[in-house]
Amino acid sequence: MLDAPKGLEYWKEGKNGDYIDPEVPEWAKKEYLEYMKLMTPKTDKDGTTKLY
């Protein structure tokens, strides 16, 4: 299980999905991007979708 992000208070929810406030510290932006990359489903060449 993943630990809760330290910069979670900077995450916002909009009508087009989640985003991070552009005025936050760089470490929080990096953390957000890394977390979103982990949570994005990946489809391999056989059409199997995996969520890590």
C-alpha positions in Angstrom: 0.0 0.0 0.0 1.2 3.5 -0.8 1.7 6.1 1.9 -0.5 9.1 1.7 1.2 12.0 -0.2 2.8 14.6 2.1 1.6 17.4 -0.2 -2.0 16.2 -0.4 -3.3 19.5 0.9 -2.1 21.1 -2.4 -4.2 18.8 -4.5 -7.4 20.2 -5.9 -10.4 18.7 -7.5 -11.9 20.4 -10.5 -14.7 19.7 -12.9 -12.2 18.2 -15.4 -10.4 16.1 -12.7 -7.7 16.5 -10.1 -4.9 19.0 -10.4 -2.2 20.6 -8.3 -2.1 24.3 -7.6 0.7 25.9 -9.7 1.9 28.0 -6.8 3.0 25.1 -4.6 6.6 24.1 -3.8 8.5 22.1 -6.5 8.7 19.0 -4.2 4.9 18.9 -4.1 4.5 19.2 -7.9 7.0 16.3 -8.3 5.3 14.2 -5.7 1.9 14.8 -7.4 3.2 13.8 -10.9 4.9 10.7 -9.6 1.8 9.6 -7.7 -0.4 10.2 -10.7 2.0 8.2 -12.9 1.6 5.3 -10.5 -2.2 5.6 -10.5 -2.6 5.8 -14.3 -3.6 2.4 -15.8 -1.2 1.0 -18.4 -2.2 -1.2 -21.4 0.3 -3.6 -22.8 0.5 -4.7 -26.5 -1.9 -7.6 -25.7 -4.6 -5.2 -24.5 -4.2 -6.1 -20.9 -4.6 -3.1 -18.6 -2.6 -3.1 -15.4 -2.8 -0.7 -12.4 0.2 -0.7 -10.1 
